[in-house]
């Protein structure tokens, strides 16, 4: 029986630094998005994380236009209401 391979300390450090850098860059990018784009992104992430609380409708028009409509019965917390 072989022991599981451990990640070398340098590789682990690089992975953590890269993860932190990506997280910081994404945070800055999200700040630049319009409010409606951020809202859509949060709704999509909610669909991925908790699909049983979301209703998704995908409409495809002959022109190729796609429209994904997300609806939920979960009320937002008071700090998230506009």
C-alpha positions as CSV (number, residue, x, y, z in Angstrom):
1,X,0.0,0.0,0.0
2,X,1.5,3.3,-1.0
3,X,1.2,6.6,0.9
4,X,-0.8,9.4,-0.7
5,X,1.4,11.9,-2.6
6,X,1.9,15.1,-0.7
7,X,2.1,18.4,-2.5
8,X,5.6,19.9,-2.2
9,X,5.6,23.1,0.0
10,X,6.6,25.3,-2.9
11,X,3.8,24.0,-5.1
12,X,1.3,24.6,-2.3
13,X,2.6,28.1,-1.7
14,X,2.3,28.9,-5.5
15,X,-1.2,27.5,-5.6
16,X,-2.3,29.6,-2.6
17,X,-0.7,32.8,-4.1
18,X,-2.3,32.2,-7.5
19,X,-5.7,31.6,-5.8
20,X,-5.4,34.8,-3.8
21,X,-4.4,36.8,-6.9
22,X,-7.3,35.4,-8.9
23,X,-9.7,36.1,-6.1
24,X,-8.5,39.7,-5.8
25,X,-8.7,40.3,-9.6
26,X,-12.2,38.9,-9.8
27,X,-13.3,41.1,-6.9
28,X,-12.0,44.2,-8.7
29,X,-13.7,43.1,-11.9
30,X,-17.0,42.5,-10.2
31,X,-16.8,46.1,-8.8
32,X,-16.6,47.4,-12.4
33,X,-19.8,45.5,-13.6
34,X,-23.1,47.3,-13.7
35,X,-25.5,46.5,-10.9
36,X,-27.8,44.5,-13.2
37,X,-24.9,42.3,-14.4
38,X,-23.9,41.6,-10.8
39,X,-27.4,40.7,-9.9
40,X,-27.6,38.3,-12.9
41,X,-24.3,36.7,-11.9
42,X,-25.5,36.2,-8.3
43,X,-28.8,34.7,-9.5
44,X,-26.9,32.3,-11.8
45,X,-24.6,31.3,-9.0
46,X,-27.6,30.7,-6.7
47,X,-29.1,28.4,-9.4
48,X,-25.8,26.4,-9.5
49,X,-25.5,26.2,-5.7
50,X,-29.2,25.6,-4.8
51,X,-31.0,24.4,-7.9
52,X,-34.0,23.2,-5.8
53,X,-34.9,26.8,-4.8
54,X,-34.8,28.2,-8.3
55,X,-37.0,27.9,-11.3
56,X,-35.2,28.3,-14.6
57,X,-36.8,28.9,-18.0
58,X,-34.7,28.9,-21.2
59,X,-36.2,30.6,-24.2
60,X,-34.6,30.1,-27.6
61,X,-35.9,32.2,-30.5
62,X,-35.4,31.3,-34.2
63,X,-33.0,34.3,-34.5
64,X,-30.7,32.5,-32.1
65,X,-31.4,34.8,-29.2
66,X,-31.3,33.0,-25.8
67,X,-33.1,34.2,-22.7
68,X,-32.6,32.5,-19.4
69,X,-35.1,33.6,-16.8
70,X,-34.5,32.7,-13.1
71,X,-37.1,32.9,-10.4
72,X,-37.0,32.0,-6.8
73,X,-39.4,31.9,-3.8
74,X,-36.5,32.6,-1.4
75,X,-36.7,36.2,-0.1
76,X,-33.5,38.2,-0.1
77,X,-32.0,39.3,3.2
78,X,-32.8,42.9,4.0
79,X,-29.3,44.2,3.2
80,X,-29.6,42.8,-0.4
81,X,-32.9,44.6,-1.3
82,X,-32.7,47.6,-3.6
